[in-house]
Amino acid sequence: MGTSLGTVVVTGAAGRIGSVVRVGLRGEAERLVLVDRVGLAAQSPAEEVRQLDLRDAEAVTAALEGADAVVHLGGVPDEAPLPELLDGNVKGTHNVLEGARRQGVGRVVLASSNRLTGFYPVSTTVTPELPPRPDGLYGVSKVAVEALGRLYADKFGLSVVCLRIGSFEDAPTEQRHLATWLSPRDCLGFVRAALTAIDINFATVYAVSANTRRFWDIEAGSALGYTPMDDAETFTPRIPPAGDAAEHDVQGGAYASAEYTLRHV
Ligand SMILES: NC(=O)c1ccc[n+]([C@@H]2O[C@H](COP(=O)([O-])OP(=O)(O)OC[C@H]3O[C@@H](n4cnc5c(N)ncnc54)[C@H](O)[C@@H]3O)[C@@H](O)[C@H]2O)c1
């Protein structure tokens, strides 16, 4: 793919998804700036490392200098006390968007989550246009992440793509994953499309593999330029059967249970 992506900043580069994106974009970005609060070491001449906290607005803005795009993956990836989510996800995303505005970054890709709509019944095919129904406080923080992205697109003309990431795993391991799995290959496909799609002011896309049982619409992703390839169905024989708990009625599954949130309140 050459070096057409220019300078790309990846936040949360030490994380599960960040590590895959880092390797995937290596060789495609002229300069890859890896941001995390965890220390990393550059592994190629194109890589630069910035160890910083996303809550530090000045440090974030400095890391975005000269960037053509930022893939913002850093933050709290699951249910947590609200102050941690506000700090890590809402404030962190605001710092990235404001830094991108100041530095004139051409594309901002935000890691959103399927958990923003986890209270829809499994029988509903959810499109990005439907109202949020978060399955917990984490999902609420991602509603704010997307709203910040929309604000910066509408008010300041930034080009923003929100990826509502499914269950990112090497392979599906539980019943819910049969609908929600996002394979590493499809994840990279969505990130590349989010970086390269042209004429975008604001877009929201479900980043999910082409699972036969998926309950999210993938049309928006196709419009962005990526159609997923993997299907969790091929792993069905390896996955333990589901019980008949009520949690299986909603898309968030166990994440939507009262207990899942109450232990953080
Ligand atoms: N993994 C999934 O299935 C999934 C699903 C939906 C959405 N997401 C979203 O994708 C993103 C990446 O998820 P992941 O699974 O790779 O998570 P992860 O926890 O593995 O990685 C997150 C990274 O962000 C860094 N980080 C956290 N807070 C920071 C801060 N204040 N300053 C600097 N760095 C900070 C962490 O050190 C970590 O390396 C997250 O935004 C998450 O909410 C993930």
The ligand as an ORCA input file, in Angstrom:
! r2SCAN-3c Opt
* xyz 0 1
  N     -11.458     -4.802     22.633
  C     -12.714     -4.706     22.232
  O     -13.385     -5.722     21.945
  C     -13.365     -3.352     22.100
  C     -14.732     -3.310     21.777
  C     -15.322     -2.066     21.623
  C     -14.588     -0.908     21.764
  N     -13.261     -0.990     22.106
  C     -12.530      0.267     22.282
  O     -11.320      0.190     21.541
  C     -10.282      0.892     22.226
  C      -9.078     -0.027     22.441
  O      -9.513     -1.158     23.163
  P      -8.498     -2.284     23.625
  O      -9.272     -3.540     23.778
  O      -7.282     -2.277     22.765
  O      -8.146     -1.749     25.077
  P      -6.759     -1.913     25.901
  O      -7.114     -1.666     27.330
  O      -6.083     -3.179     25.542
  O      -5.902     -0.703     25.349
  C      -6.130      0.616     25.732
  C      -4.773      1.310     25.821
  O      -5.015      2.663     26.183
  C      -4.026      3.039     27.119
  N      -4.598      4.079     27.968
  C      -5.687      4.007     28.757
  N      -5.904      5.160     29.385
  C      -4.900      5.990     28.992
  C      -4.569      7.323     29.306
  N      -5.300      8.058     30.163
  N      -3.492      7.870     28.723
  C      -2.728      7.151     27.851
  N      -2.997      5.882     27.521
  C      -4.078      5.303     28.076
  C      -3.727      1.782     27.920
  O      -2.423      1.844     28.515
  C      -3.839      0.705     26.856
  O      -2.578      0.419     26.274
  C     -10.893      1.410     23.515
  O     -11.305      2.738     23.297
  C     -12.107      0.534     23.708
  O     -13.114      1.186     24.445
  C     -12.650     -2.175     22.284
*
